[in-house]
Structure formats: structure tokens, C-alpha cells
Amino acid sequence: MKMSNTQYKEMADEASMPSRSYLNIPKAFLIGGAICLIGQGILNMFKAVGIEQDSAAAYTSITLVLFSAILTAVGLYPKAAKHGGAGTLVPITGFANAVVSPAIEFRTEGWVLGVGTKIFAIAGPVILYGTAASVLYGLIYWAARMIGG
């Protein structure tokens, strides 16, 4: 069946649910803000027990990733993401959710071909391009220092 771009756009518009930005944006803000508020509370707790700022920040990130992975495993994080949208994707917890979700989905295929392979479906490109970008930026920095003295 051949159809023009206009016909395709009309068909796609009919099939798509209209976006309710007036609800989605505040929900994303509130849920993302709640995640950040929890993170700040965890950071304050670590600092209150005498852990220095840098270490407390690292422990906070680790704790948030752990909580996100657990909440993803029990099915609660996806429910929050359904309502919070980008508010749950932007913080570090969204990355943890993106790593754990494929692993859970493909666990029936085994530890190697299921979990081991699919866990890097999202993390792999991030690690690859993050490492490549850091090398590139390092080379640019090094060259600028060599030229500038």
C-alpha cells in the first residue's frame, strides 16, 4: 500500500495520543525533584555521621543506584517512570533503571546470554562514547597546553 507523506502523517496523528504537557511537565518536575530531594537527604545523612563531602557524595550516588536497581527489580521504578517521565530518566537513578531493566527482562535466557548480554544494551554505548569523548577531550586539553605553554 503506497501512501504519501501527508497521508502517513494524518494516519500517525490519528493513532497517537495527544500529549498532555500541562500534566506531564509538572509530574516530571515533582517526581524528579523528589528523587533529588531523597538524594540530598541521603547525602546529609552521610555527612551527619562524619563522612567528608567527597566520600559522602560518592556513597550517595552508589546508594541511589542501588535503590533504583532494587525498585526496578520489584517493579516500582517503572510505575514511577510511567507518571514521572523524564523526571525519572535524568537523575542517576534513570541510568540504573535503564541498565537493570533489560537484565530483568532477559533473565530467562540465562546468566550469560540473557543478563550478561542485555545488561550492557544501554550501558555499553554510554561507556563507549563516554570513554571516547574523555580521550578526545584529554587530547584537546593536552594539545592546548602544549601550544599555550
C-alpha angles and dihedrals in degrees: 000000000000120000135172125243089255092053091048092050091050091049092048092048091052092050095045122088112234115253115247098207093167087067102029098054096052092044091051090048094049097045094043089046091050090053090050091046090053089049091051090050091052090048091050090049092053091048091047091060090054104265113145120247099258094048092043090053091051092047090049092054091048091049093049091050090049093049091047092050092050093046089049091050093053092044100248100109094058089053090053090046090053089063101026099047111176090006088075096039101054102059121072088263090069091059091050089050091050091053097045098043097067091043091055093044094053100036090110089067090065138259097289106034095028114033098016094051103036097044088074095049089101102016095051098066091042092052093043097049093037090055093043091049092049091051091048093048090046091053091048090049092047092048092048091051091048092050096040095043 
